[in-house]
């Protein structure tokens, strides 16, 4: 252990230096505080023993200077003094001195005091290492949390919607986002957009956000089931969700602000509720004006019986709705001026002609330029919904599977998602999926009987008010006219074909060239 | 040495600090003999100023003297420091201090910095 001895008196330095070397310490000397600081810049000293009275910089000033440094590692400071006055000792302690030594030195006292110093330094070192390990563990936890949030909790903007385009961005202030958003697609013509902000930041806020999303989705499903397939309005969803969430949030001392908006492309209108969230911006292409819609209610978690009421706005093609978190409106707060909703409205008016993705990107660039970067104090989220002029062409989705019964679940998942995104209402979706399940099973059991490497290609082709699922395979053609349904004796065969015919509007079996076959299942649903 | 008066110099102080290294005692004493006249002159220079400055100079010499075993001069310096700090008449302490310094210096063979 290296010790720095600071004293302007040569005999005193020699006496202390010899004594310390005898105790096994490595000693460096300095004749005043200024010299001592130079020595400390050159070497790492963890113990400094300094006289009080010295020219240029005395022991008290040296101690204060050492304490004010930002270098890592604690320095144990022992002040040499013959002063026994209480006030003097208080001054030394306030300056940061850890201990005192009185001249003339007593060898055993010197040894004991240094032993104490080393114990304290070792404890400090252990604490420092533990703090570092804890910080590393927290950092790792944050990184994992951020990755989980990115991979599992961040929804992709919905595709396959007619006449709607969605752009999103979410930039966390601490890797993990307390902001959240989600989309619930109800067929091709209804989209629910949820944008929320859980109080606080980091993992706790992200968990509260995920829990809130889950509760909202659960409520939407429960109400859908209770109302026999009719969608409950946003205000009803929030009303119900708040009943269960508020007591939990009160217990957690947390709350969530949120915008819940439902876009209805049949009626060309949006219903929205904002709970303690920044207002929603709406660009009207017809006038070029931006409306600030603020249907303000209490945040979720404040009042269990808040009477939410939706506001409704009709919209036209090229209209744009932008939902932001307070990380947008309060950007730049540290520098004394906030970005604000009015400035956001001005930006929207300028960029509304761009695609939805470019609109959110333009906002990000403007906010970064305004607040000098995007490492703000709060999470920042933007969701832009643009109403398109024409229905978008919807391309078929296609996938190939091994023709084995073990693949049935994966096939059902693929078809379900594609059929759903094609805008198929739930009932028609379920019926079509049942038909697909039967048809695929028939192909596997009959056309591919005994084959180990057969494959099945499946295409989901969206149409206007209909969806078609095609099964393409090589093998024995399936001949439905040879299989007679026998409802009195289901185990005798034919039941699968019966189910298929009952479940879809049209079924076709075709033999194609070179041993290829196609089963087409068409389901019509019209516009909801 | 007078009855009840502290020793001008007690060699046991340093010997007890370095019981197995007599050469260290010699090194420290040599340093002390070298710096002593300068420390004395600093006190004389502070004499006219008095107060805190004199107290600080006397305090420094006191610590050095007591550390090496120059007990009489160390205690005289302490009395001088106390008187200066308390703003009391300095003359009695000064007389004792001058005498202690003179006797210690004589014991050490005079002011070698003077002859230099």
Interface residues (C-beta under 8 A of the other chain):
Chain A: X8 X9 X10 X11 X12 X14 X15 X18 X19 X22 X51 X53 X80 X82 X83 X103 X104 X105 X107
Chain B: X13 X14 X16 X17 X18 X21 X24 X27 X28 X31 X32 X34 X35 X56 X59 X60 X62 X63 X64 X66 X67 X68
